[in-house]
Amino acid sequence: MYFTLLMLGSGLFWTITYLLIIQRSWRDRSYGMPLVALCANISWECIFSFLLPPQLIQHIVNLIWFVLDAVILALTICYGPREFPNLSKRAFYTLLGLALVTSFFAVLLLTLEFHDSGVYAAFGQNLMMSILFLTMLFRRRSLRGQSMSIALCKLLGTACASLAFYLYSAPWHHSVLLPFLYVATFIYDVAYVGMVYVQMRAETKIVHTSPIRGDQAETSIQSR
């Protein structure tokens, strides 16, 4: 019962995360999920929606996530080249395609090699995603495509899943890797929330010290 409730909570928070990323990407005309993380995410959802579907409830959640990630991918295709001015569009799309193919087979072969039901791949790429969100924030030096709401929902979504497997999933209690992934991901997620807060403070300070663009920037801050 508690396992199911926590997993439903995880599904809800991650669904909200995806919706917020879509909304923010559309508003800022930028992609909101790190490229490699997106490729791994949509690959996992494709595999565990169509090739190796789980039990009914998780299958439905996976399908919803796949559709939402497909929208995020479409926005990335549309706005992604803007974030890499030194790359031609052809180079960007080529690299994105290679990343998608590589991610798909990496997740699939890892699953088959370790007779995994998607658990190791999911938590492993969650850790990767948490690190990549931090690096994306550092690289952009702005909240373009990002927000505190996204950071918090992402943290809560993964935390719920981690607690569910750590406390209530006996078949995985033998693992020495999963607890490390739970803790490491949580640490990076908390760090990301903290860095988003710092960036919000910095951008708010710019609003109050910029007489030229203050009104525009204030509107941007208030809409977060």
C-alpha positions in Angstrom: 0.0 0.0 0.0 2.7 2.5 1.0 4.8 1.5 -1.9 2.0 2.2 -4.3 1.2 5.5 -2.7 4.8 6.7 -2.9 5.1 5.6 -6.5 1.8 7.4 -7.3 3.3 10.5 -5.6 6.5 10.1 -7.7 4.4 9.7 -10.9 2.4 12.8 -10.0 5.4 15.0 -9.2 7.3 13.9 -12.3 4.3 14.6 -14.5 4.1 18.1 -13.0 7.8 18.5 -13.6 7.4 17.6 -17.3 4.4 20.0 -17.7 6.3 22.8 -16.0 9.3 22.2 -18.3 7.1 22.3 -21.3 5.5 25.5 -20.1 8.8 27.1 -19.3 10.4 26.0 -22.5 7.6 27.5 -24.5 7.7 30.8 -22.6 11.5 31.2 -22.7 11.9 29.8 -26.2 14.6 27.4 -24.9 14.7 23.7 -24.0 14.3 22.9 -20.3 15.8 19.5 -19.9 19.5 18.7 -20.4 20.0 17.0 -23.8 21.6 13.8 -22.7 19.1 13.5 -19.8 16.2 13.9 -22.2 17.6 11.3 -24.6 18.0 8.8 -21.7 14.5 9.7 -20.3 12.6 9.2 -23.5 14.5 6.1 -24.3 13.6 4.5 -21.0 10.0 5.5 -21.4 9.9 4.1 -25.0 11.4 0.8 -23.9 9.2 0.4 -20.8 6.0 1.6 -22.6 6.3 -0.5 -25.8 9.0 -3.1 -25.6 9.0 -4.2 -22.0 5.8 -2.8 -20.5 5.4 -3.2 -16.7 2.2 -3.8 -14.7 -0.9 -1.7 -15.6 -0.6 1.4 -13.4 3.1 2.0 -14.1 2.5 1.3 -17.8 -0.1 4.1 -17.9 2.3 6.4 -16.1 5.1 5.5 -18.5 2.9 6.2 -21.5 2.0 9.6 -20.1 5.6 10.4 -19.5 6.6 9.3 -23.0 4.0 11.7 -24.6 5.2 14.6 -22.4 8.9 13.8 -23.1 8.0 13.7 -26.8 6.7 17.3 -26.5 9.9 18.3 -24.6 11.9 16.7 -27.4 9.9 18.6 -30.0 10.6 21.9 -28.2 14.3 20.9 -28.0 14.4 20.4 -31.7 12.8 23.8 -32.2 14.7 25.8 -29.7 17.9 23.8 -29.0 20.1 25.3 -31.7 19.8 28.7 -30.1 21.7 27.5 -27.1 24.6 26.4 -29.2 25.5 29.4 -31.5 28.8 27.8 -32.4 27.1 24.7 -33.8 25.3 24.6 -37.1 21.8 23.3 -37.0 22.9 20.3 -39.0 25.6 19.5 -36.4 23.2 20.0 -33.5 20.5 17.7 -35.0 23.1 15.1 -35.9 24.5 15.0 -32.4 21.0 14.9 -30.9 20.1 12.0 -33.1 23.3 10.1 -32.2 22.6 10.8 -28.5 19.0 9.4 -28.9 20.2 6.2 -30.6 23.1 5.7 -28.1 20.8 6.3 -25.1 18.2 3.9 -26.4 20.5 1.0 -26.9 22.4 1.8 -23.7 19.2 1.5 -21.6 18.0 -1.5 -23.5 21.2 -3.5 -23.3 21.8 -2.6 -19.7 18.3 -3.8 -18.9 18.9 -7.1 -20.8 22.4 -7.6 -19.4 21.4 -7.3 -15.8 17.9 -8.7 -16.1 16.6 -5.4 -14.9 13.0 -4.3 -14.9 14.1 -0.7 -15.4 14.9 0.1 -11.8 18.7 0.4 -12.1 18.4 2.3 -15.4 15.8 4.7 -14.0 17.7 5.6 -10.8 21.0 5.7 -12.7 19.8 8.2 -15.2 18.0 10.2 -12.4 21.5 10.8 -10.9 22.8 11.7 -14.3 19.9 14.1 -14.8 20.4 15.8 -11.4 24.0 16.5 -12.2 23.2 17.7 -15.7 20.5 20.1 -14.4 23.2 21.7 -12.3 25.7 22.0 -15.2 23.0 23.5 -17.4 22.3 26.1 -14.8 26.0 26.9 -14.5 26.5 27.1 -18.2 23.5 29.3 -18.9 24.0 31.5 -15.8 20.3 32.2 -15.9 17.0 30.5 -15.2 16.1 30.3 -18.9 14.1 27.1 -19.3 14.3 26.5 -15.5 12.4 27.4 -12.4 12.1 26.7 -8.7 8.9 24.8 -9.2 10.7 22.4 -11.6 13.5 21.9 -9.2 11.2 21.2 -6.3 8.9 18.8 -8.2 11.9 17.0 -9.6 13.3 16.5 -6.1 10.0 15.3 -4.7 9.3 13.0 -7.6 12.7 11.2 -7.2 12.6 11.2 -3.4 9.2 9.5 -3.4 10.4 6.8 -5.7 13.6 6.4 -3.6 11.7 6.0 -0.4 9.3 3.5 -2.0 12.1 1.2 -3.1 14.3 1.7 0.0 11.5 1.0 2.5 8.9 -1.1 0.9 10.4 -3.1 -2.0 12.0 -6.2 -0.5 13.3 -7.6 -3.8 15.7 -4.7 -4.1 16.9 -4.6 -0.5 19.9 -6.7 -1.4 21.3 -4.0 -3.7 24.3 -2.0 -2.6 24.1 0.3 -5.6 20.6 1.6 -5.3 21.0 3.2 -1.8 24.0 5.1 -3.2 21.9 6.3 -6.2 19.1 7.4 -3.8 21.4 9.4 -1.6 23.6 10.9 -4.4 20.6 12.0 -6.4 18.9 13.6 -3.4 22.1 15.5 -2.6 22.4 16.8 -6.2 18.7 17.7 -6.3 19.0 19.7 -3.0 22.0 21.4 -4.5 20.1 22.3 -7.6 17.2 23.7 -5.6 19.8 25.8 -3.7 21.5 27.0 -6.8 18.2 27.9 -8.4 17.3 30.0 -5.3 20.7 31.7 -5.5 20.1 32.5 -9.2 16.6 33.8 -8.5 18.1 36.2 -5.9 20.7 37.3 -8.3 18.2 38.0 -11.1 15.9 39.8 -8.6 18.9 42.0 -7.6 19.4 42.8 -11.2 15.8 43.9 -11.5 16.1 46.4 -8.7 19.4 47.8 -9.9 18.6 48.1 -13.6 16.7 51.3 -14.5 16.5 50.5 -18.2 15.1 47.0 -18.2 13.7 46.8 -14.7 10.0 46.6 -15.8 10.7 43.8 -18.3 12.9 41.8 -15.9 10.4 42.2 -13.0 7.6 40.9 -15.2 9.9 37.9 -16.0 10.6 37.2 -12.3 7.0 37.5 -11.2 5.9 35.0 -13.8 8.0 32.2 -12.3 
